[in-house]
Structure formats: C-alpha cells, structure tokens
Amino acid sequence: MNSTHASNALSGSRRRFLRDAALASTLAFPFIHRLPVLGANARLNIASIGVGGKGWTDVTQCDSENIVALCDVDDRRADAAFKRFPNARRFRDFRQMFDQMGREIDAVTVSTPDHMHFIPAMWAIQRGKHVYCQKPLTQTIQEARLLTAAAAQKKVATQMGTQGRSHPATRRDAELVRGGAVGTVSEVHCWTDRPGPWWKQGVQRPSDAPAVPSGLDWDLWLGGAPERPYHPAYVPFAWRGYWDFGTGALGDMGCHLLNVPDLALQIREATRVEAVSEGMTAESAPVTSTVRWDIAARGLRPAFRLFWYDGGKRPNPSLFPGRALPENGVLVVGDKDTMLTNYEGGASFRSGRTYADFKDIAELFPKAGAKEWEHAHYAEWIQAAKGGPKTLSGFEATGPMTEVVLLGNVALRARAPIEWNARKLKVTNLDSANQWVGHGYRRGWHA
C-alpha cells in the first residue's frame, strides 16, 4: 500500500472497519431522516457529479427531470453539459454543492473515475438523495459493503450504471437460465478484449510532471487518492489501468459481463479465488489475467465456478464448438446445454436451439422496446425515486456482485489463491491480502 495512502487511512485496522460497517448499517445518519414523496408526474431535481465522458450520457438521459446542478473538476470536459443546461448551477467541488444546494436536490448521478465513486455517492445517500452511480459501484470491497448498507438504511432509490442489464435480450437470457434452458449451471465464463487498444495496463508511474492544463483542478480530480503530480497518462480516460484510480479491465467490464449471470444466478459469496496474470506492476493492473472464483450455493441454486479472462484471452473454444468466440462474451455452462451471450444479451445455444424453443419459460422481468432500452435504464431509476418499483441494478443487487468482481483484483494483487469469508469481509488464509479489501483516503477527504 502506498505510504501516503496508509498514513492517512480512515480505517487502520480490521476492528475499525467492522465498527464502521456496523455504523453504516444500523445508525441513522444526521441529515435528512424522511424522504419526500413525489407523484409519478412530478419532476426530480437532479444534480450530476461528473458530466464529461460517460457523465454526459448520464445527465442527458435524465433530462426529462430538472437538472439543477452540474459538478465537474474539468471545465473543458464539462463545457457541453454547461451549454446544454445553462440554468443549472455549476460547481467543481461536490462538497460545496451539497453545502449550498442540499435542500434543493432530490437525486444525484455520480459519473467520476472509480476512486471517486464511493465518497460522493455516500455523501448523497447520507443526505437522503437517490443515487445513480457508474460501474463498478466502488473501488474496494469495503466501500461496496458500506454503500449498499447505507442505501438500504436510508431507503433511497439506487441504480448502478450497467445499462445492458436493462436490455430486453439480457433480461430474457437471464429468464431462460433461471427457467432451466441450460440445466444445472456448473460454470460461467466471462471475457473481454480490454485493456489493449482501449487503455494500457502493466505500466509504471510516469517520471515527468507536465503542467496542469487550464481548466482542470488536479487536486479535486485526485480527491481521496494519494497525492501525485498531474500527467496526461491518467486524464481523461487511461486512469482505468492504475490501481490508485481505477480497477483495471476486471473492474471496468466485469460488472457489465455479469449482467446475465447475476440476474439469473445471483453472483454472491465467493469462498475461494485463484488468479494468474502477466505484466502487473505495483502501479497498474495486469496486461492479461485469468481468474477463477468458487461461488457458494445459494438457496436452491447449487455452487458453481466463475471464470474471467482479459487482455485478449478467451475460454477454451471446445466449450462452444463450431463458432469463433467474440471479443467480449459470456458462456453459461449447464448439464443440458451451454448459452453464449453478452452484456446486452442475445443468446445462442450449443445445441442449436433458439428463443422460439423456450416459449414455455415464463417472463419474470419488465422489458423495454429494442430501441428504448438504454433510456429505460435511467427511466427505471427515476420512477423508483418517485416511489415506483425497485430497479434491477439497485445497490442491494449490484453491491454484492461488485464485491465478487473486486475480490478478483484482491487475488490478482495477492499473487496467491485466497480463501474468503464474505460475512466478515476477510481473507482468512493470507492476512497480507486484506490490505486491498479497503483503503483510506487523503487528508481532507472522507465519506
């Protein structure tokens, strides 16, 4: 762990973390204690934190509501949103936004780099705001557990930014797995072409320190991360490969590719994780990796194994013969058949069967039209905030799934198999690996 990070850590021991987790799940936060009830036709007052890049999509997909505040640390990246919503108040620091406008805000979108998901999202939840947060939900397992508990305690509407989970084909694929189309599932395989041409991993920290570009507040961009000089190697996008800011290819794409498996099987409570990689450094996630989780039985669903491949690696083609595997994909292997799908659904079956062969399997999830599904992803959150049904990407579902994804990064960094106690959030066979279960924050930053 970086010494600066460690010296300013909020939780320096397992005992402190467990105490914090208990507080998050059992104590009332000293802010707003009763949420306003809005009618279905009322408009939410939404504040958006991070409005460039993916944040642009998130704020514009919510433009049926009142966009009352825009917060971004980079004036250039935020310029399009500033022009699109000229009446929204502008901020660089979300803490000032909450201090000045807290009573005027109903809901918040968080579309920042991974290392700054938890702090603003927790600030919002503590103040009784509904939260839409990009994936992965948090940077660490500890943060995911705390954020999920806080959202449940405050009873706010939540949604993680896995848009493909709202695709009608994704939901149908999950229904088919639940309905027995492939039989009893023994293995799930997920893979991605990231990082490669998308961004670099297996890199060292840049040694030079160029001037900070005009319009970028570098200190606010760093937020709770350890202090370091600005470099274009991080901003605006390649931060994903650095441990201090991102979660690598696994964190970026894992929550997407688990859309179908999680809806169908509930990805929870891994008991053991093994990982091998190439090119990983102390600064950066690996160039390629392969990870295997043992997922415990849950209710009537038996235990199974989950596999991950990135950097161009893929499963053994014999699992789905006769067809080249795509660059990103999911295989759900059962004792009756194998499904090939993706993060936006669209199943093929090893047996050659098609959707038409499964008309007797009941539909369980609401479905938008083939052209409206991405907007429906945001509309479901907005309606949940107004008292409608819970979203399918709410933190109560995606928080535990994020924990499993991020546990893969713990195993990668540990460079050894790890045994996991999900209830205690603890690696039980290798204590040194627990340093990556959570982390502290730079002085002045806290949730």
C-alpha positions as CSV (number, residue, x, y, z in Angstrom):
1,M,0.0,0.0,0.0
2,N,1.3,3.5,-0.8
3,S,2.8,5.0,2.4
4,T,0.9,8.3,1.9
5,H,-2.3,6.4,1.5
6,A,-1.6,4.3,4.5
7,S,-0.7,7.2,6.8
8,N,-4.0,9.0,6.1
9,A,-6.2,5.8,6.1
10,L,-9.6,6.2,7.8
11,S,-9.6,2.6,8.9
12,G,-6.3,1.4,10.1
13,S,-7.4,-2.0,11.4
14,R,-10.0,-4.7,10.9
15,R,-11.7,-3.7,14.1
16,R,-12.2,-0.1,12.9
17,F,-13.6,-1.3,9.6
18,L,-16.1,-3.6,11.2
19,R,-17.2,-0.9,13.5
20,D,-17.7,1.5,10.6
21,A,-19.7,-1.2,8.7
22,A,-21.9,-1.7,11.7
23,L,-22.5,2.1,12.0
24,A,-23.4,2.3,8.3
25,S,-26.0,-0.4,8.6
26,T,-27.6,0.4,11.9
27,L,-27.3,4.1,12.8
28,A,-29.5,6.9,11.4
29,F,-27.4,9.5,9.6
30,P,-27.7,13.0,11.0
31,F,-29.0,14.6,7.8
32,I,-32.4,14.1,6.2
33,H,-34.5,11.5,8.0
34,R,-37.6,11.4,5.8
35,L,-37.6,11.3,2.1
36,P,-40.1,13.5,0.2
37,V,-42.8,11.5,-1.6
38,L,-43.2,12.6,-5.3
39,G,-46.0,11.9,-7.6
40,A,-45.4,10.0,-10.8
41,N,-45.7,13.2,-12.8
42,A,-43.6,15.3,-10.5
43,R,-40.0,16.2,-11.7
44,L,-37.0,15.3,-9.7
45,N,-34.3,17.9,-9.0
46,I,-31.1,16.1,-10.2
47,A,-27.5,17.1,-9.6
48,S,-24.8,15.4,-11.7
49,I,-21.3,14.9,-10.4
50,G,-19.0,14.3,-13.4
51,V,-20.6,15.5,-16.7
52,G,-17.9,14.8,-19.3
53,G,-17.4,11.4,-21.0
54,K,-19.9,8.9,-19.6
55,G,-21.3,11.6,-17.4
56,W,-22.6,13.4,-20.5
57,T,-24.7,10.3,-21.3
58,D,-25.9,10.0,-17.7
59,V,-27.0,13.6,-17.3
60,T,-28.6,13.9,-20.8
61,Q,-30.5,10.6,-20.3
62,C,-32.1,12.3,-17.2
63,D,-33.1,15.5,-19.0
64,S,-36.8,14.8,-18.5
65,E,-36.2,16.0,-15.0
66,N,-34.9,19.2,-13.6
67,I,-31.1,19.3,-13.9
68,V,-30.4,21.8,-11.1
69,A,-26.6,21.4,-10.6
70,L,-23.6,20.3,-12.6
71,C,-20.3,19.4,-10.9
72,D,-17.1,18.7,-12.7
73,V,-13.4,19.3,-11.9
74,D,-12.6,19.9,-15.6
75,D,-14.2,22.9,-17.3
76,R,-13.3,21.8,-20.8
77,R,-14.8,18.3,-20.4
78,A,-17.9,19.8,-18.8
79,D,-18.4,22.6,-21.3
80,A,-21.0,20.7,-23.4
81,A,-23.1,20.0,-20.4
82,F,-22.8,23.6,-19.2
83,K,-24.2,24.7,-22.5
84,R,-26.9,22.1,-22.6
85,F,-28.2,23.0,-19.2
86,P,-27.5,26.8,-18.8
87,N,-29.8,27.2,-15.8
88,A,-28.1,24.6,-13.7
89,R,-25.7,25.9,-11.1
90,R,-22.0,25.0,-11.7
91,F,-19.6,23.6,-9.2
92,R,-16.1,22.0,-9.1
93,D,-16.4,20.5,-5.6
94,F,-19.4,18.3,-4.9
95,R,-19.0,19.1,-1.2
96,Q,-19.7,22.7,-1.8
97,M,-22.6,21.7,-4.0
98,F,-24.2,19.8,-1.2
99,D,-23.5,22.5,1.4
100,Q,-25.1,25.2,-0.8
101,M,-27.9,23.3,-2.5
102,G,-28.6,20.2,-0.4
103,R,-32.2,21.1,0.3
104,E,-32.9,21.7,-3.4
105,I,-31.6,18.3,-4.6
106,D,-33.7,15.1,-4.8
107,A,-31.3,12.8,-6.7
108,V,-27.7,12.6,-7.8
109,T,-25.8,10.9,-10.7
110,V,-22.1,10.0,-10.0
111,S,-20.0,9.6,-13.1
112,T,-16.5,10.0,-11.9
113,P,-13.3,7.8,-12.1
114,D,-13.6,4.7,-10.0
115,H,-11.7,6.1,-7.0
116,M,-14.3,8.8,-6.6
117,H,-17.5,6.8,-6.7
118,F,-17.8,6.0,-3.0
119,I,-17.2,9.4,-1.4
120,P,-19.8,11.5,-3.3
121,A,-22.3,8.6,-3.5
122,M,-22.1,8.2,0.3
123,W,-22.4,12.0,0.8
124,A,-25.6,11.9,-1.3
125,I,-27.1,8.8,0.4
126,Q,-26.3,10.2,3.9
127,R,-28.3,13.3,2.9
128,G,-31.3,11.2,1.7
129,K,-30.7,11.6,-2.1
130,H,-31.4,8.9,-4.6
131,V,-28.2,7.8,-6.4
132,Y,-27.3,6.6,-9.9
133,C,-23.6,5.6,-9.8
134,Q,-21.5,4.4,-12.6
135,K,-19.8,0.9,-12.5
136,P,-18.0,-0.6,-10.8
137,L,-20.1,0.7,-7.9
138,T,-16.9,1.3,-5.8
139,Q,-13.2,0.8,-6.0
140,T,-12.9,-1.5,-3.0
141,I,-15.0,-4.3,-1.4
142,Q,-15.2,-2.4,1.8
143,E,-16.7,0.6,0.1
144,A,-19.3,-1.6,-1.8
145,R,-20.5,-3.1,1.5
146,L,-20.8,0.2,3.3
147,L,-22.5,1.9,0.4
148,T,-25.0,-0.9,0.0
149,A,-25.8,-0.9,3.7
150,A,-26.3,2.9,3.7
151,A,-28.6,2.9,0.7
152,A,-30.8,0.2,2.4
153,Q,-30.8,2.1,5.7
154,K,-31.8,5.4,4.1
155,K,-34.3,3.7,1.7
156,V,-33.2,5.6,-1.3
157,A,-33.6,4.5,-5.0
158,T,-30.3,3.4,-6.5
159,Q,-29.0,2.2,-9.8
160,M,-25.5,1.1,-10.9
161,G,-24.6,2.1,-14.5
162,T,-24.8,-1.3,-16.2
163,Q,-27.1,-0.2,-19.0
164,G,-27.0,-3.6,-20.6
165,R,-28.9,-5.0,-17.7
166,S,-31.9,-3.2,-19.0
167,H,-31.7,-4.6,-22.5
168,P,-34.7,-6.9,-23.2
169,A,-32.4,-9.6,-24.6
170,T,-30.3,-9.6,-21.4
171,R,-33.4,-10.0,-19.3
172,R,-34.8,-12.8,-21.5
173,D,-31.4,-14.6,-21.4
174,A,-31.5,-14.5,-17.6
175,E,-35.1,-15.8,-17.6
176,L,-34.0,-18.7,-19.8
177,V,-31.2,-19.7,-17.4
178,R,-33.5,-19.4,-14.4
179,G,-36.1,-21.4,-16.2
180,G,-33.7,-24.3,-16.8
181,A,-32.8,-23.8,-20.5
182,V,-29.2,-25.0,-19.9
183,G,-30.0,-27.2,-16.9
184,T,-28.0,-27.0,-13.7
185,V,-25.2,-24.5,-14.1
186,S,-21.7,-25.6,-13.2
187,E,-19.5,-22.9,-14.8
188,V,-19.8,-19.3,-16.0
189,H,-17.0,-17.8,-18.3
190,C,-16.7,-14.1,-19.0
191,W,-14.0,-12.4,-21.1
192,T,-13.1,-9.1,-22.6
193,D,-10.7,-7.5,-25.1
194,R,-9.8,-4.8,-22.5
195,P,-7.3,-3.3,-21.8
196,G,-5.2,-3.5,-25.1
197,P,-6.3,-0.8,-27.5
198,W,-8.7,0.8,-25.0
199,W,-6.0,1.8,-22.4
200,K,-2.7,0.5,-21.2
201,Q,-2.0,-1.7,-18.2
202,G,1.2,-3.2,-16.8
203,V,2.8,0.3,-16.8
204,Q,4.9,2.2,-14.4
205,R,4.2,5.7,-12.9
206,P,5.3,8.5,-15.3
207,S,8.5,10.2,-14.2
208,D,7.9,13.6,-15.6
209,A,5.4,16.2,-14.3
210,P,3.9,18.4,-17.1
211,A,1.9,21.5,-16.3
212,V,-1.7,21.0,-15.3
213,P,-4.0,22.1,-18.2
214,S,-6.0,25.2,-17.9
215,G,-9.5,24.5,-16.6
216,L,-8.6,21.3,-14.7
217,D,-8.5,21.3,-10.9
218,W,-6.0,18.5,-10.4
219,D,-6.3,18.4,-6.6
220,L,-10.1,17.9,-6.8
221,W,-9.6,15.3,-9.6
222,L,-7.3,13.3,-7.2
223,G,-9.9,13.6,-4.5
224,G,-9.3,10.9,-1.9
225,A,-6.4,9.2,-3.9
226,P,-2.8,9.6,-2.8
227,E,-1.2,12.8,-4.0
228,R,0.9,12.7,-7.1
229,P,1.7,15.1,-10.0
230,Y,-0.7,15.5,-12.9
231,H,0.1,13.6,-16.0
232,P,-1.9,13.1,-19.3
233,A,-1.2,9.4,-18.8
234,Y,-4.2,9.5,-16.4
235,V,-6.6,12.0,-17.7
236,P,-9.2,11.9,-19.2
237,F,-9.5,8.1,-19.6
238,A,-6.4,6.0,-19.1
239,W,-6.7,6.2,-15.3
240,R,-8.6,2.9,-15.5
241,G,-5.3,0.9,-15.6
242,Y,-3.8,2.5,-12.4
243,W,-4.6,0.9,-9.0
244,D,-4.9,4.3,-7.3
245,F,-7.6,5.4,-9.6
246,G,-9.2,2.5,-11.4
247,T,-10.0,-1.2,-11.1
248,G,-8.4,-2.4,-14.3
249,A,-10.2,-4.4,-17.1
250,L,-11.9,-6.7,-14.5
251,G,-13.5,-3.7,-12.6
252,D,-14.4,-2.0,-15.9
253,M,-16.0,-4.8,-17.7
254,G,-16.8,-7.4,-15.0
255,C,-19.9,-5.7,-13.8
256,H,-21.1,-5.5,-17.5
257,L,-20.4,-9.1,-18.4
258,L,-22.1,-10.4,-15.3
259,N,-25.4,-8.8,-16.3
260,V,-27.0,-12.1,-17.4
261,P,-25.3,-14.4,-14.9
262,D,-26.2,-12.2,-11.9
263,L,-29.8,-11.7,-12.9
264,A,-30.1,-15.5,-13.4
265,L,-27.9,-16.9,-10.6
266,Q,-27.2,-14.0,-8.1
267,I,-23.4,-13.8,-8.0
268,R,-22.7,-13.7,-4.3
269,E,-20.3,-15.0,-1.6
270,A,-17.2,-16.4,-3.3
271,T,-15.3,-18.7,-1.0
272,R,-12.1,-19.1,-2.9
273,V,-10.3,-17.2,-5.7
274,E,-7.3,-18.0,-7.8
275,A,-5.7,-15.6,-10.3
276,V,-2.8,-15.6,-12.7
277,S,-1.6,-12.7,-14.7
278,E,1.1,-11.2,-16.9
279,G,2.7,-7.8,-16.7
280,M,1.1,-6.5,-13.5
281,T,3.1,-3.8,-11.6
282,A,2.7,-2.1,-8.2
283,E,1.2,0.9,-10.1
284,S,-1.0,-0.9,-12.6
285,A,-3.3,-3.8,-13.3
286,P,-2.0,-6.6,-15.5
287,V,-1.7,-6.8,-19.2
288,T,-3.7,-10.1,-19.2
289,S,-5.3,-12.1,-16.4
290,T,-7.3,-15.2,-15.7
291,V,-9.3,-15.5,-12.5
292,R,-11.4,-18.3,-11.0
293,W,-13.9,-17.9,-8.2
294,D,-15.7,-20.7,-6.3
295,I,-19.2,-19.3,-5.8
296,A,-21.1,-20.8,-2.8
297,A,-24.6,-22.5,-3.2
298,R,-27.5,-20.1,-2.6
299,G,-30.9,-21.3,-1.7
300,L,-31.8,-24.0,-4.3
301,R,-29.1,-22.8,-6.6
302,P,-26.0,-25.1,-6.4
303,A,-22.4,-23.9,-6.1
304,F,-20.6,-23.2,-9.4
305,R,-17.3,-21.7,-10.7
306,L,-16.9,-18.3,-12.3
307,F,-14.0,-17.7,-14.7
308,W,-12.7,-14.4,-16.0
309,Y,-10.3,-13.7,-19.0
310,D,-9.0,-10.3,-20.2
311,G,-6.3,-8.8,-22.4
312,G,-7.4,-11.0,-25.4
313,K,-7.5,-14.3,-23.5
314,R,-10.6,-16.4,-24.0
315,P,-12.1,-19.7,-22.8
316,N,-11.3,-23.0,-24.4
317,P,-13.2,-23.0,-27.7
318,S,-14.3,-26.6,-27.1
319,L,-16.9,-25.2,-24.7
320,F,-18.8,-23.8,-27.8
321,P,-17.5,-25.6,-30.9
322,G,-18.3,-24.6,-34.4
323,R,-18.3,-20.8,-33.7
324,A,-15.5,-18.3,-33.1
325,L,-15.9,-16.7,-29.7
326,P,-16.4,-12.9,-29.9
327,E,-14.0,-10.4,-28.3
328,N,-16.4,-9.9,-25.4
329,G,-18.7,-12.6,-24.2
330,V,-20.3,-14.9,-21.6
331,L,-20.7,-18.6,-21.6
332,V,-23.2,-20.2,-19.1
333,V,-22.4,-23.9,-19.0
334,G,-25.1,-26.3,-17.7
335,D,-25.6,-30.1,-17.7
336,K,-28.2,-29.8,-20.5
337,D,-26.8,-27.1,-22.8
338,T,-24.4,-24.1,-23.0
339,M,-25.5,-20.5,-23.6
340,L,-23.3,-17.9,-25.4
341,T,-24.4,-14.4,-24.7
342,N,-23.0,-10.9,-23.9
343,Y,-23.6,-7.9,-21.7
344,E,-26.5,-6.8,-23.9
345,G,-27.9,-10.4,-24.2
346,G,-28.6,-12.2,-27.5
347,A,-28.2,-15.8,-26.7
348,S,-27.0,-18.6,-28.9
349,F,-27.1,-22.3,-27.7
350,R,-24.6,-25.0,-28.3
351,S,-27.5,-27.3,-29.1
352,G,-28.7,-25.1,-31.9
353,R,-31.9,-24.2,-30.1
354,T,-33.3,-20.7,-30.4
355,Y,-35.5,-18.3,-28.4
356,A,-38.6,-19.8,-30.1
357,D,-37.8,-23.2,-28.5
358,F,-38.3,-21.7,-25.0
359,K,-41.7,-20.1,-25.2
360,D,-42.9,-22.1,-22.2
361,I,-40.3,-20.4,-19.9
362,A,-42.1,-17.6,-18.1
363,E,-41.1,-13.9,-18.3
364,L,-40.0,-12.5,-15.0
365,F,-38.7,-9.1,-15.7
366,P,-40.2,-6.0,-17.3
367,K,-38.8,-5.2,-20.8
368,A,-38.5,-2.1,-22.8
369,G,-38.5,-2.0,-26.6
370,A,-35.5,-2.9,-28.6
371,K,-34.8,0.8,-29.3
372,E,-35.8,2.3,-25.9
373,W,-33.9,0.0,-23.5
374,E,-31.0,2.4,-22.8
375,H,-33.3,5.2,-21.9
376,A,-35.4,2.7,-19.9
377,H,-32.3,2.1,-17.7
378,Y,-32.5,5.7,-16.5
379,A,-36.3,5.9,-16.5
380,E,-36.5,2.9,-14.1
381,W,-34.3,4.7,-11.6
382,I,-36.2,7.9,-12.0
383,Q,-39.5,6.1,-11.4
384,A,-38.1,4.2,-8.4
385,A,-37.1,7.6,-7.0
386,K,-40.8,8.7,-7.3
387,G,-42.0,5.6,-5.4
388,G,-42.1,3.1,-8.3
389,P,-40.7,-0.5,-8.3
390,K,-37.1,-1.1,-7.4
391,T,-34.6,-1.1,-10.2
392,L,-32.9,-4.4,-11.3
393,S,-29.5,-2.7,-10.9
394,G,-30.1,-1.3,-7.4
395,F,-27.3,-1.5,-5.0
396,E,-28.9,-4.3,-3.0
397,A,-28.2,-6.5,-6.1
398,T,-25.2,-4.9,-7.7
399,G,-23.3,-4.1,-4.5
400,P,-22.7,-7.8,-3.6
401,M,-21.9,-8.6,-7.2
402,T,-19.4,-5.7,-7.2
403,E,-17.8,-7.3,-4.1
404,V,-17.2,-10.5,-6.0
405,V,-15.7,-8.7,-9.0
406,L,-13.4,-6.7,-6.9
407,L,-12.3,-9.8,-4.9
408,G,-10.7,-10.9,-8.2
409,N,-8.5,-7.9,-8.0
410,V,-7.5,-8.8,-4.4
411,A,-6.4,-12.2,-5.6
412,L,-4.5,-10.7,-8.5
413,R,-2.6,-8.3,-6.2
414,A,-2.0,-11.1,-3.6
415,R,-0.4,-13.3,-6.3
416,A,-1.7,-16.3,-4.5
417,P,-5.0,-18.2,-4.0
418,I,-7.2,-16.7,-1.3
419,E,-9.9,-18.1,0.9
420,W,-12.7,-15.6,1.6
421,N,-15.1,-15.1,4.4
422,A,-17.8,-12.9,2.8
423,R,-19.7,-12.2,6.1
424,K,-16.6,-10.9,7.8
425,L,-15.1,-9.3,4.7
426,K,-11.8,-11.0,5.4
427,V,-9.2,-13.1,3.6
428,T,-8.7,-15.9,6.0
429,N,-5.6,-17.7,4.7
430,L,-3.3,-14.7,3.7
431,D,-3.6,-11.8,6.0
432,S,-1.4,-9.5,3.8
433,A,-4.2,-9.6,1.1
434,N,-6.6,-7.8,3.4
435,Q,-4.8,-4.5,2.7
436,W,-6.6,-4.5,-0.6
437,V,-10.1,-5.2,0.8
438,G,-10.4,-1.5,1.6
439,H,-8.2,1.6,1.8
440,G,-8.0,5.0,3.4
441,Y,-8.2,8.5,1.9
442,R,-6.1,11.5,1.5
443,R,-6.3,14.0,4.4
444,G,-9.4,16.2,4.0
445,W,-11.4,13.6,2.2
446,H,-14.0,11.4,3.9
447,A,-17.4,9.9,3.4
